[in-house]
Amino acid sequence: MARNEEKAQSMLNRFIALKNEEKKKPKERRPYLASECRDLAEADKWRQQIMREIGRKVAEIQNEGLGEHRLRDLNDEINKLIREKGHWERRIVELGGPNYTKTSAKMTDLEGNIVDVPNPSGRGPGYRYFGAAKKLPGVRELFEKPPELRKRRSRYDIYKRIDASYYGYRDDEDGILEKLEGPAEEKMRAAAEADWMALEEIKKEARRAVKSGEVASAANILFEEEEDVVEEERREKEKENKKQQEFVVHVPLPDEKEIERMIVEKKKMELLSKYASDNLLEEQIEAKDMLNIKQ
């Protein structure tokens, strides 16, 4: 008895499902050509349908275990749907709707960077790869960046980076030399001050000795360095005296006019020897002798 009720219930369920299917409108088929659609709402509906199919196939192509052939087939189907979506988007613009192409997604590589793949036909984006299809043999190389070749620097590029710091003009600005030279400068300054103080003490002792009449004892206080300083001052004075002596000329020197006349005469003889013949020169010399011209 229970089995018959279960069968009836099963048949009733089938009958109800059949009636519900009859009440529904017949399933509409998407037009083959987007230009056949005349209604903006219908065109937008078909575009949304294509978008859902693309999303479903993109989610399926993420599985790397489907195999190479299945992945390539899925990638081809997605590219076909993308082209069809582009037709419907252009049709929507023709019917006065929004332009969806401005906000379309870009294709990215394995690292997420946007990649521009031109289409040989010149219309719209080129062939795209999605999900695991990017890792197929022969496809991965398309997304790999070629190794950057190091360009050899030219002489212009080398000299372009040379500035004042290259020649050491800015060594004092970095503060390193100041730190290194500071202690040495203090030592040299202290040594110079000590020498100066010693000389001052010597002068004071000499003055006191002169006043007291003990010149001989004051002379003994002078150091060898002091004597060297006095000797250098004496030599410098002798050099200055020699420079101030007048220079006596024992041979008469020609003045500027005489030198100028000699140069003109020399150039004249060079020109005559270059452009005049020997006969002409002899005739000129004879004429000068006859006229008693010595120049």
PyMOL commands that set and color helices and strands:
alter all, ss='L'
color gray80, all
select helices_A, chain A and resi 2-23+34-36+40-60+64-66+68-94+100-103+131-135+140-143+155-160+176-212+215-219+224-244+256-275+278-290
alter helices_A, ss='H'
color red, helices_A
deselect
rebuild
show_as cartoon
